[in-house]
Amino acid sequence: MAAPKTIELGSVLITGGCGFLGSHVVNQLLNFPSEASTGSGSGSEKDRMIQSPVRKPTGEPDTRFAVPPLAGRYPAYKNTKVSVLDLRTAHNRYPGADYYEADIMSIEQLLEVFRKLLYRINVDGTKNLLEVAGGMKGEWGGVCKAFVYTSSSSVVHDCHSDLIRADERWPLITGELQHEYYTETKAQAETLVLDFNKTSPTGMLTTAIRPAGIHGERDTTLTKGLTDHARKSSPFVLRFQLGENDNLFDFTYAGNVAYAHMLAAQCLLATFKRLESSAAAPLDHERVDGEAFNVTNDSPVYFWDMARSVWALMDKIVEPEKAIVLPEGALTVIGGLLEMVFGLFGKKPRMSRREVRFSCMTRYYSCEKAKVRMGYVPVVPLEEGVVRSVGTVLERDQGVEAKKAL
């Protein structure tokens, strides 16, 4: 199925819309105000390039970071009103959206144990949103027709074992088998969302998107971790490689994840309209409502190849044949010892067993279900996503250095 050129979603509320992924959703719904006045060159929209935000030491633009615009590649949105709800709305704001600050929890709640905090946000918070959106609380009865939840691909992973082309038929990993409590809460919340499908007084439809390894502009996790490591490490240290680098890993551009959310919402609204008119419901192999969907770039890469592609854009090139391979088994033992020693002083080591396993595990998914049922395609390829991610980090760093020089 070809991606639609225009999508109408009506009134959309994005919770967490000032965060990393949320801001990509808002930017896309508003038809990319982030690209305003950043184009260069002439010709068609397709041929126009976004000027590089990164400068060489000479002051000239670093053309490695010039990218094609997103507008015209993703669908355009019309008759869509965008509202954003977030704890703080000072960052990642775009003109054209209505922003509302929400006192999500009190200071006393913030001081609770971290596990309880995660549960209150991910599980209780999702339950509250479902009940309000579904008309069980407040004055939203009959207003919200579609509820798209951002889950995680990790809900079928124990965060330790290898995953090879895992699909949505894999069971959720919870309880004692789940090593990460954050993932446990995401799995519980996803279950709430999917079980809520068609059960509210208004018949609101629900679905869940499971992104894998998100990166992109304003990424403060994956890209930041890799770029920070490159800055702090000598060329010799960057040659160290944990494991054999034979483990494929999924990394997904945030704009593609945002696009999947739009497609999911569009499908839910179409189904709601069919049910409202007493037309036949989609067949089981066509359904989006009540279903979960893996979303990836559909192009897994070897873990350390990804890291080195980021470092190369920072002019820290590591040739694969010069890598110093450290075996996972020995590092796991060392990581355990470091955890024990540092733990005596209430600190955490830079290398732990968790980091070792994460760097060495195979972890990639099938997104075939999203492609078939929603018409999803990864519009921005992996290589461009890396350029966009690193470009914004370097642009920010150059801005900081420029301020210091004043």
Beta strands, then each sheet from edge to edge (+ up, - down):
strand 1: 6-7
strand 2: 10-15
strand 3: 39-40
strand 4: 49-50
strand 5: 76-77
strand 6: 80-86
strand 7: 98-101
strand 8: 146-150
strand 9: 163-166
strand 10: 205-211
strand 11: 214-215
strand 12: 240-242
strand 13: 248-249
strand 14: 252-253
strand 15: 292-295
strand 16: 301-302
strand 17: 324-326
strand 18: 363-365
sheet 1: 1+ 5+
sheet 2: 2+ 6+ 7+
sheet 3: 3+ 4-
sheet 4: 8+ 10+ 15+
sheet 5: 9+ 18+
sheet 6: 11+ 14+
sheet 7: 12+ 17+
sheet 8: 13+ 16-
end
